[in-house]
Amino acid sequence: MTQNKRTRPTYSQEFKEQAVAKYLE
């Protein structure tokens, strides 16, 4: 899921990942 983060973390991707993480929390 955080595979794109090590390449080119885009704002949208980061925001989406954070939202997902918050949801899973």
N, C-alpha and C positions, 0 to 999 in steps of 0.2 A: 504493500500500500504506500509505503514511504519510499518507493523505488525512485520516483521522479525527483524526490527531494535531493538526492545526492547528485543528480544531473543538473537540472535547471528548475528549481522551485519557483513556480510562478505565484503571483499574489492569489489568484483564484484557487490554485491547487493548495496552497498553504491554508487559506481560509476554509476550504472544503475539508481538508484533513483535520483542522482544529475543530470544526463543527462535528465531524464524525467522532473524533476522540471524546468530545464533550458528551455526545449522545451515548456513546458506549460506556462512558463513566457513569 
